[in-house]
Amino acid sequence: MRFLTMSNSQKKFTNQLIHESSPYLLQHAHNPVEWHPWNEETLAKAKDEDKPILVSIGYSACHWCHVMEHESFEDDEVAQMMNENFICIKVDREERPDVDQVYMDAVQALSGRGGWPLNAFALPDGRPFWGATYFPKEQWLSLLDQIRSLFLTQRENLEKQAADIEEGIRQNDLISFNTKESEFESAHLEQMVTGLSRRFDPKNGGTLGAPKFPMPNIYQFLLRFWYHSKDQTILNHVENTLAKMACGGIYDQIGGGFARYSVDDHWHVPHFEKMLYDNAQLVSLYAEAYAATKRELFRDIIQETIDFVSRELISTDGGFYSALDADSEGEEGRFYVWTKREIDEVLKIDSSLVSEYFGIEDEAYWEDGKNVLVKAKSLLTVALKYNLSEEEVKKKISEATHKLFLKRSKRVGPGLDDKILTSWNALMLKGLVDAYKATGENKYLDLAIGNGSFLIQNLLQENGQLYRNYKNGKATIPGFLDDYSFTIEAFVALYEVTFDEKWIQHGRQLTDYTLEHFFDPESGLFYYTSDQHTDIVSRKIDVLDNVIPSANSSMAKVLFQLSLIFEKPEYFKMANRMLSAIEEKLQQFPSAFTNWGIQLMNLVYPYHTFVITGPAARKEAKSGYDKFLPNVLLAGTKQYSDLPICENRISSSNTQIFVCTGSSCKLPVDKFNEALQQMNL
């Protein structure tokens, strides 16, 4: 794909964002608005000049962020009003989710709604007093004038408003966490699934209504519940959801990879940006579903999605970029859609067959003669209509897809957000490990190891501190809790498939750092920001699982796993206390606590460690990778190990597998299948 560029010397304006690394901030570096980055120097400037602050927050793939930039922030009249009356700060919400959270909470408290672009007005000390999302130019100018006037004439009222919002947010942050130790039962899980199932869409998969978000963690939770309960209706819903997404327009049928969500209720028309975090988690989900069902469609999605990430979102040194924009040439989705005429011109004699398969001008039709490709018909249906075999149709579709891909590659492509975020990279690393286990493809493991090495070399400090971001050889923002917890999860997963102890030792180092700098003894949970962050209004504790699981639920899972590997009961107690703190909310709001639900399953149902030692340890472990075993943690070594879990279980002459549940272990066996049989005893 081709990208249009312009040198800085051709730009009329340049502001302080030119020194930043975030692609989103750099997009605004030549606005006539005198944007500043979020830092202590800018906040001090607002106080010194006694000006209200305008905090405008978005991200590079945000369509309406681009619209507002074009309509307002590139306009000289608007810029003059903003520059004369406000200290204007631009924030990339993906780099600074902590800042975004503070002002999003304020806007939601004021209006009950939120979204991006997020535009919040604050006093010179940073306390918000008003905010909203997108405004057209004339409304934006009117609002700016109103805020300017209020600040000059009704300062006391704004001070009171800011104090009320601050107190309201503080009260909302005082989540009533359970302080008593809970008794965890399978009935709690059954209640969660009952609550979730009320919203199942039996026809299209996912949850009822539109828009439809993939929400991978919900289906990972449901897969595990099916594994333990053998409830076939749950597996059927997961399979239907994954198949509908894979065949829908939310999935790029030509180039692979998923868009962020579909605007309709049947996965057809996507919001076209492609995010690393979505595709990373969906690789994990489809890998687990393939391991559980052996459905070839799911394997195809794994391969095509990783191919997309490897082709378009990977840096030369092994890091993964953040996103592809929804827009190209100023139009949302332009890069991805097709007219019937374009299909005919590219495919010629096979156009009719391929159009039938992809539903051109039928199921794939969108608007203005454009089609968002979907798998509208099965190979068998098309084969019968054209008197061909399924293999012949499959070959024609494959050849046609390649031709369409080459044609599409000549279009101007969507913008690339080439910043590298630690937490999102960790999710992708975990996805690659899951894909390797499910498919046996060594190239996925190689990518995972390369990415793990990249994180260690570029984002991890000797003292265990992580950085959040990386671009142009620089890491500048201290990491947040999800950077730590997701990286620990990824390193545990990488250890399980390599038995290379450097991964698990780094995981423990990161865990101990979080305990020192993020832990809140009062709640037993972790702050999202460390005690090293000094430029934020408040520290928050995030517990809700959303499109990305909460960092606290992730920490509970890794503390549980590390308690087994390092035989540290204090980690186990902490994980239990964390789950106890939110246990009452699992049944009340199940869709917002499914990652917590996974940890609950680890405690309610038998959870096993397979300790595999001896010369063929990795070979024997690999024989079980393709099985869906969500309640098994692997550890092992060929010759020697300092890990407590391997102590007194090492033999240099023969390979043994010890199956342990809690502190109880069975007699060692020689083969993985024998170990699986012991799980049922």
N, C-alpha and C positions, 0 to 999 in steps of 0.2 A: 504494500500500500504506500501511497505517496503523501508526504506531509508538506504543508506550506510554511515557510519560515521567513522572518524579516530581521535584519540586523538591528542592534540597539541604536546604531547611528542614524537609522531611518525614522526613529521614533521622535515625536514632538515633545513628549513629557516623560520624565523618569522620577519615581518617588523612592522612598526608603525600602520598599519591598525588593528592589533590585539586588539587594545583598542576601536575600533569603534563598533557600534551596527548594522549598515546596513549589511544585509546578502550579498549584492553585494561587499561591501568593505571587509568583512570577507572572501569571496571567494578568494580574492587576498592577504590575510594576510600572506600566506606561500609561495608566489612567491619569487624567488631570487631577483627580482626587489625591491629596497628599496623604496617602496611606502610610501607616506605621505598623511594624510587627508588634505582637504582644510580647512585651518584656518589661523589666523594671524601669528601664530608662524612659520608655513611653509613658508608663503610669506616673512616673515622677514629673514628666513634662506637663501632663494634665493638671496635676496639683499646682505646679509652679505658675501655670498660665490661668489657673482657675477656670477651665473650660469643661463643659460636659463631654463625656466620651461617647462616641458612636462605635460600637463593636459589631462588625459585620462578619458573619460566619458562614462558611460554605465548604465546598470541596470540588475538586477539578471535574468530576463527572456529573455535576449537578446541572440539569438543563435550565431550571429557572434562575439559577445563579448567573448563568451566561446571559439570559434574557435581561436580567436587571442590570448587569454590567453594561450591556450594549445600550439600553434605554437611558440609564441614569449615570453610571459611574464613568462612562466615556463622554458625557455631555459637559461642555464647559460651564453652562449656567448652573447645573446641579453641583459641579465640582466647586465653583466659587462659593455657593451657599454653604457647602460642607466644610470647606477649608477655613472660611472666616469665622465659623461659629462652633466648630467641634474639633476635638482630637480624634481623628479617624483611624481605627485599628482594624486590620484584616486578619482573620484567623482561619487557618485550615483545620477543620474539625477533626480530621483524621490524624493530624500531628498533635493537636492539643484537645483531646476529648474531655479533659478536665475543665478547661475554660468553656467549651461548648455546653457542658452539663450545667454549669452555674447559670448561664444566661438562658439556656433552654428551660430550666426549671422556673426562672423568673417569668418568661413569656407564657409558659403554660399556666402558671399561677394567675397571670393577668387575664388570659383569654381562654384558657382551657384547650388551646391548640398550639402546635409547634410545627417546625419543618425548616427547610433550607431553601433559599438564603434566610438566615436568621439575623435580624437587625435589632439590636438592643441599645437603648440609651441609658447611660449611667452617670452618676455624679463623678466629680474629679477623683474621688477615692475608689472608684470602680464599682460601687453598689448600684445595681440596676434600678431604674424607676419606671421604665416603659419599654415595650418592644413588640415586634410583629415579624411577619415574614416578607413575602414579595409585595412590592408596590409599583404600579406604573409611574412614569416620570412625573406627571402633573400631581398625582396624589402624594408622591414622595416629596416634591418641593413644598407642597402645602404642609405636610407633616413636619418637615425640617423647620419651617417658619414657626409653626406652633410650638415646637419643642424649644426653639431659640427664645421665643417670647416668654414662655413659662419659666425658663431658667433665669431670665433677667428680672421678671416681675413677681414670680411666685416661688422663689427658691425654698422657702420654708415648707410649702406644700409638697414640693418634690422631695425634700429631705424626709418628711413624714412618710410619703409614699415609699421611698426606698427602705426606710426602717420597717414599714409594715411588710413589704415583700421579703426583706431579709428574715424577719421573724417567721413569716409564713413558710419560707423554704426551710428554715431551721426546724420548725415543728414537723414538716414533712419528712425531714431527715431523721427525726427521732422515731425510727421504726420500732415498733414494740416487739423486740426480739424475745423469744422464749429463753428464760435463764435456767430452767430446770432440765435435767437430763431426761430425754424422751425414751420411750420404749418403742422401737421401730417394728412395724408389723406389715405383713403382706397386704392386709386390708387397706392400708394407706395407699399402696400402689394401685390396688383395684379401684379405689375411689378416684384417683387421679385419671386413670384410663376411662372410667365412666364419664368423668367431666369432659375429657378431651373428645370422646366419641359422640357427644351430643352435637358437636360442630363438624363432624366428618361430612364431606361431600361425597356421597356414594357413587355419583356419576363421574365427576371430573377429578376426584382425588383432592387431597389437601383439605382445607377447611371451607365451609360454605361462604359464598359471597365473593366480592371483588373489592380491592385488588387482591391478587394471590401472591404471597411470598413463599419461597421454598421452605424456610424454617427447618434446616437439616436436623437440628438437635431433637426436635419433637419426634422425628421418625427413627432416629437412633434410639431414643427412649422406647418407642413402641416396638422396635425390633427386639430389643432386650426383653421387654415384657412378654412378647410372643415366645422367645426362647425359653423362658422360665415357665410360662403358663400353658404353652402349646395351644393358645387361643387362635384358631385359624382365621377368624374374622379380622383380627388385628393384622396378621401378615397379609391378608388379602387387601386391606386398605393401604398398607405401606407399598405393596407391589403396584397397585392401581395408581397411587400417587406418583411413584417414580416413573412408571411407564407413560403416564399422561404428560408429565413434565418433559420426558425425553423425546416424546413425539410432538410436542407443542412448539410454538414460536418463541417461547422463553429460552429454548435451546437453539443455538445456532446450527442449523442443519447442514450448513456448508462448511463452516470453519471450526465447529466444536465450541464448547463453553456455554455457560449460562448467563443470561441477563439478570438484573437484580430482582425484578418481579414482573408479573403480567398485570396489565390494567383491567383485564376482563376476568371472568370467573372460570375460563376453560384453558388457561395457559397460552392463549394465542398471541396477543399483541404485547410485546414486552416494553418496559421502560429500558431503553436499549443499552445503558451502560453495563459493562462487565467488570465486576469487582473481584479482586483476588480472594477476599475472605469468603465470598459465596462459593466460588469454584473449588477452593481448598476443602471446605466442609462437605460439599457435594461429592467430591472425589471419595472422601471417607465414607459417606453414606452409601454411595453406589458400590463401593468396595465391600462394605459389610453386607449389603443386600445381595451382592453376587455370591459372596461366601455362603450366605444362608440359603440361596435359591438356585444358584448356577444358571441363572437366566442370562442368555447371551447378549440381549439388549443392554443389560447393565454393564457387562464387560466392555461392550463397544463404547458406552458413554465414558467409562473410566479412561479408556485409551484416547478417545477423541478430545476429552477435556484436558488431559495432561499434555497431549500434543499441542493444543491451543496455548496453554500456559508456557510450555517450553519454547514455542515459536514466537510468542508476542509479549510475554511478561517476564522474561528472564534476562538478567544482566550477564555480562561476560565473566564476572567473578562469582556467580552462583546465587546471587540474591534475586528475589522476585519483586517486580514492580507492582504498583497498587491497583491500577485500573485503566480501562479504556473508556473514553468519553461516550456519551449517548449521541452526541452531535458530530456531524462532519459537514463542511461547507455551509455551516449555519443552520442545518436542518436535522432535526432529531430522526435517527434511524436511516438516514439516506444511504449510508454505506451498505446496509443489510437487506434492503427490500428490492423486489424485482417486478417488472411489468411482464405481461405475457409476451409482448414483442421481444423483449430482451432474452427471455428463455428460448423463444423460437430461433432467434439469430445465433445464439451460442450452440444450441443442441441440434438444430435442424431436424433430421429424420427421426431422432429419438425424442423430440420435444413433446409429442402427444403422450407417450408412455410416462415420461418423467413428470409432466404436468399432472397426469392422473395420480401418480404416487404422492406428489407434494401438494395436491389440492389447489393448483393454480386457478385463479378466478372462481374458486369454490370455497372450500374450507380455509384456504390460505389468503383469500382476498381481504384487504384492509381498507384502503380508501384511495380515491383518485387513481384507480388503475394499478395500485401497488399491492404486492403480495408479501406477507411474512410467511416464509415457508414452514410447513408442518408436514409430518408424516400422516397424510390423510387416509391412505389405503395401505393394507398389508401387502407384502410381496406376493402372497398367494392370490389375493383378489386381482392384482394387476396381471399376474401370470395367467390366470384363467381367461381374463379378457383379451389378452394379446396372444394366447395360445403358445405360451413359452413355459419353460420350467422356472421354479423359484430361483435357482442358481443363475440362470440366464438373466432374469430381471435384476437380481442383486448385482451382477456384474455391470449391467447397463446403468443402474443407479450410481454405482461407485464411479464409473467413468464420467458420467454426467456431472456428478458432484465435483470431481476434480476439475472439469472444464469450467464450471461455474466459479469455483474457487480462484482459478487463474484469471478469469475475467474480472472478478470482484477485486482482485489484488491490484488492478490497474486504477481503481478508483482512489480518490483522496480519502485516506483513512481517518477514523476518529482520533482525537488527541490522546496521547499516552501520558498518564500520570506516573512518572518514573522515579518517584520517591520510594524508598524501601522501608517498610514498617516491620518492626521485630515481631509483634504479635501475629500479624497476618502471615508473615513468613513461617512462623512456627505452626500455624494451622495448615499451611501448604506442606510443610515438612511431614507433619502427622498424616496428611492425606496421601502423600507418596509412600510412606511406610505401609499404610493400610492397603494401598493399591498393590504394592509388592507382595504383601502377604496373600492377598486374594488371587492374584494372577500369576505369581512366580516370575514376573518380568524383572530381571536384574537391573535394567536401565532405570527403573523407578527407585530402586535402592541407591544406585549411584547418584541420582539427582538429590535424594534425601541427604546422603552423607555430604555431598558438596555444599548443600545449603546449610547443614549443621556446622560445617567447618567455616563457612562464611560468617555465620552469626558469632561464633567464638572469636574469630580473628578480628572482626570489625565492630562488634557491638557489645561484647562482654569485656569488662575490666577485671584486673587481677583480684580486686577485693570483692568480686561477685556482683558489682553493679552493672546493670544493662542500660543501654541507650535505646530510645524509642525509634529513631529515624536514621537513615543513611542515604546520602546523595553526594555525588562528586567527591568521594573519598572522605566525607565528613559526617560525624554523628554528633548532634548538638543538643538533643532534648533528653533529659533523664527519663528512664522508662517508667511506665505505669504498671499497675498490678497485673493486667492481662498480658503485658510483655513478658513478665516473669512466669506467670502460671502456665500460659500456653507453651512457652519455651520448655519449661520443666516437663509438661506432658509429652511434648515432641521428643525430648531427650530420653525419657523413659521408654517411649515406643521404639526409638532407634536402638537403645540398649537391648531391648527384647529380641530384635532380629539380627544383631551383630555380636552380642555378648562382649562388646568393647566397653570396658568399664569407665572410660573417660566420659562417656555420655551421662552415665548415672551419677558420677562424681560431680560433674558440672551441675546436674539437676539438684543434688543436695546442696551445693554451694549457693545456688540461686534461692533455694528454699530458706536456708539460714539467713540470707540477706533480707528476704521479705519479712521474716520473723523479727528481725532487728529494726527494720525501717518502715514497715507497713502495718504491723499488727496492732489491733486495739484490744487491750486486755479486758476492758469493760464489757464489750459485746462478744468477744471471742472471735470476731471477724476481722477482716483486713480493710484498711482504707484503700481507695483507688490510687491515691497519690502517696508518695513516700514523704518522710519528714525532711527530705532534701529539697522539695519544691517550696519556694518562698514567694512566688508571684501569683498566688491564687487566693480567692476570697474565702473559700472554705474547703475542708477535706470531707469527702463523701464516702459512704460505704454502699457499694452497688451489689445487689443480690439478685436482680431480675435477669433471667435468661431470655434473650431476644433473638434477633437474627445472628448475633454472636452470643455465646453463653456468657454468663457473668463470670468475672475473674474469681469471685469468692467460691462459686460452685466448682470451678476448675481447681482452685487451691485445695478444697476439701478432698477432691479425688486424688490429687498427687500426694497429699499428706498421708492418705490411706495407703497408697501404693508404696511410698517410701518407708512407711512404718513397717511393712513386710520385708522389704529388701534390706533395710538397715537394722531391723529388729529394734525399732525405737517406739516403745509404747506411748511416749508423750505425743508423737505425731498422730497416732491412732486416736488418742483422747481428744486432741485438738480437732481432728476431722469430725468426730462424733459431736463435739460441742457445737461446731459450725452448723451441722445438719439439725441438731436440736433447736438452734436459734431460730430457724425458719420453718420448722416442721409443721406448724399449724397452718402455714400459708400454702403448703403443697396441695391440699384438697380444695382450698378456697380459689386459687388461681393456678390450676395445673399447667396451662400453656406457658406460664411465665417461670416455671420451676422444673422443667424437664431434665436439665442437666443435674440438678439436685436429685431428681428422681432416679437418675442412673446411679448416683452414689448410694441412695437409699436401697436400691436393689443389691448393691455390693454387700450391704450389711444384712439384709433380710434373707437373701438366698445364699447357699454355700458359695464361697469364693475360694479359689484354689491357686496355689503357686506350684508350678512345675520347675523344679530345680534339676537341670540337666548338666551332668558333668562327665568328663572323659574325652578321649580323642575324637569321637564323632559327635560331640555335643551339638554343634550347629547343624550338622546334617540331619540329626534326629529331630531337632526342633523344627527344621524346615519342612519336614514331612507332615507337620500339622498346621502349617501356616494357612492353608486354603480353607480351613474349617472355621465356622463362625463360633468362636469361644469367648464371649464377652466376660465370662467369669473366671478366666484363667490369666495369670500373670506369669510370664516366662523369665527365668534367670538361669545363668549357667556359665560354665568355663571349660576350656579344654584341659588346662593343666593346673593352674594355681589362681586363687582369688583371695583378696582381702575382705570381700563382702561378707557380712555376718550370715546372710542367707545361704551362702555356699560352704560355710565352715563345717568341717567334719563330714562332708559329703563328696569329697573329691577323690577320684581314683585315676591314676595315670595309666592303668592297663585296660580298663573296660569302661564303656559308657553306661551310665545309670540315670534313671529318672526317678526323682523323689516327688511324690504328690502329697502336698501339705494343705491342710485346711486349718487356718488359725495356727495354733501351736502344735497341732497333731499331724504327724506324718506317717504314711504307710510304708511298707517295705519297698525298696527300690525295684524297678522293673527295667527291662532292656529297650522296649519299643514304645513309641508314642501312642500307638493304638491301645497298648496294655495300660498305659497311664490313663487314657480316656475311660477305659472300663472301670478303673479304680474310682473315678469320680462318682460313679453310680452306686458304690457299695455303701 
